[in-house]
Every structure is written in C-alpha cells, then in structure tokens.
Amino acid sequence: MTSGPHVTIDLSALRHNLTVIRAQAPASQVMAIIKANGYGHGMLRVARALAEADMLGVARVGEAAALRAEGDMRDIVVLEGAQTLDELLLAAELDLSLVVHHASQLDLLGDIELARPLACWLKLDTGMHRLGFSPEDFDSAWRRLDAASAARAAPGLMTHFCCADNPDSMLTHHQIRQFRESTDGLPGPRSLANSGGIFGWPDAHADIVRPGIALYGVSPFEGETGATRGLRPVMTLKAPLIAIDQRRAGDAIGYGGSWHCPEDMLVGVIGIGYGDGYPRHLPNGAPVRLNGVEVPLIGRVSMDMISVDLRDAPHAAVGDEAILWGEGLPVERVAEQAGSIAYELMCGVTSRVAARVSEDEED
Ligand SMILES: Cc1ncc(COP(=O)(O)O)c(C=O)c1O
C-alpha cells in the first residue's frame, strides 16, 4: 500500500444514511442519486452498497450503461434523458427509464417504434428554469408523450427544487403548489424531493424521493453539517505529513510567500494538493485535522503539498495522517472556507487519490 493521499469510503455510513432518509420519508420509495461517480465516492461501489435503494438515478445514459454492465438490473432513471437517437435506442436496449424534459426528446420518441416501449418521466419546470416543460406547455407535452408508442403509458411526473438548501425559501412552497396544479388528475408516480426536500418539506415527499448529497452524509442545508440530521460522513480524505521543520519568525511559506511565520515555529508539510482535488482557493486558516487537533493551513495550496501551522501539535511526526475532510472534520466546513459546496469538493477528488473501502457495520 502506498503512503500517498487516499479517501476512505465508509459503506456502513452510506447504508446508515439511507436508513435515516427512509425514516424521514417512510411512505416514499427511494431513488438513490449516484451520478458523477457517486458524487466522487465511486458509482459502482455505491450502487452495490445501496442494494436496499428502490431505484437509481444518474445524469447520463453512459452512467446507466456502466451500471447495467455490472449487472445492476434495478430501475435506473436517466435524469437528463436521451439526447440522440443512438442514446434512445441504447436506453431501450438496456431497459432504462428516461426523463423527458424537452420537445426535442418528444420528437425523438415520436419518430420511432420500439419492440418494448420505454419507461419515461415527464419533467415539469416549476421554477428552476433549467430543464423541464413550463406549466403552460406541460399538458400538451404529456399528451404527446402519451400518444408516442415508443413510451410506456402513465409516465412518472417530476420536478426539481432550486432553493431547497434554504429552509426559509418561499420558492419551494411555490414549486410544490405549481407541481400539484399542473399534474392534477394525471396518472403516474410523482417525484419532487431532493435531499433538501426530504428533510425540509414533508409535503413534497410524494411517491419517490431522490436523495443525493444526504446519502453521502452531508446536510442539504446551508450553515449546518450532516451530523445535525443524524447523517454520517461517507468520504474521509487523508494524507500523510511528509516533512516537519522549525521555521524562524518572518519566514515566508510556499509559492508567492504570502504567509509569514509570526514567531519561531514548527511548520508541517502534508502530501496533498490541488492535483489531488484539494481546493487551491482555500485560504490561510482553513482547518486540517491532525492527531485530534486542528492545524491551520498556511500559505498557498501547491499541486502536491500544503503547509500547516503545527504550533498546536508539537508532537506531530512525519508519517502521521492528516484528515482534510470527513470523519472529525465536516466537509461542509472546508467547503465553506473554499467558497464552494461539499458537492464540488467530493466530486473533485482526482483519480490519483487511492480509495480504501471500509465495510464495518456499526448500526
Ligand atoms: C433531478 C435531480 N434530482 C435529485 C438530485 C439530488 O440532489 P441532492 O444531491 O441535493 O439531494 C439531483 C442532483 O443534482 C438532481 O439533479
């Protein structure tokens, strides 16, 4: 085993988080959102670990094809749907479910005959203004889909929240109301809630909830961490301390010499940098955890290394393992310092960072 940076993926935490989500929305089925390589956690291992999820959600046909190649025969919903005829035919061959969010996709479906019609979800735009039919166009889109012999009858009906990370958002109430109005009287299952909707808007749970970030142990709400909701971090990013040196007052640290030692002090170098996905924009003082204490980041993040202030960790030794985020250091805190979100940090871990999978069941 090499000594470089690595992520630990705690599959028992992942399963625990699914249990927490089910308890929040006990009457709903769960579509586990595992796009973008399972939010950086490894899509295939996440899918395997979440054997209890009722169905899976990915962004693209290629992601769904990778799951089928692994033998996952669950319902897989492609959230962006098919963009071309080839994708549509592949989706039919693999028996995927496609979200239909645009007239061009209705055209594709209207032009073909399939031996086995596709399961579809029709998407309503209730305020995100990204994908989906407007409330004005929704009824006619539904009729076109209903008339397409390539699509199964009674498509699912869905929308996506744009502000569910803010529990005070009035827009989410508006989106729920709009969804009810526009889908009133239509057959088919309904799905509205992402992680924010699951924890913040019980009246949006409907038939199927679509958790992403909460599965990975992160709170969907600004200003809190997953622990507040009983969630456990799945990803912990670690890297070894590779050098410790005594520096003098006034010494400048790292590229650009932007941080100066205020006194004679110990400075540590940790073997992780932006080449591993550690955010380059993290400022001085960003938290790093070492041997149970926080050792603040000092100086600029390099490609392969960062420097930390070891004044509070005088017994640190080369080879000690630092935690960049995860167990004991919520990724939400680090993301906030980086001016980003936990989603981006977790998706951004690069392929040179080895993954170690932990299966220990603690529940
Ligand atoms: C359509 C759709 N549903 C659900 C999700 C899951 O969202 P979250 O990770 O905030 O739970 C996403 C993620 O972007 C999505 O695009």
The ligand as an ORCA input file, in Angstrom:
! r2SCAN-3c Opt
* xyz 0 1
  C     -33.074     15.868    -10.788
  C     -32.278     15.668     -9.541
  N     -32.853     15.047     -8.508
  C     -32.185     14.851     -7.339
  C     -30.896     15.300     -7.177
  C     -30.202     15.097     -5.840
  O     -29.979     16.339     -5.240
  P     -29.253     16.446     -3.809
  O     -27.864     15.959     -4.044
  O     -29.277     17.890     -3.487
  O     -30.009     15.589     -2.894
  C     -30.269     15.961     -8.235
  C     -28.914     16.464     -8.050
  O     -28.443     17.373     -8.647
  C     -30.973     16.144     -9.451
  O     -30.426     16.779    -10.471
*
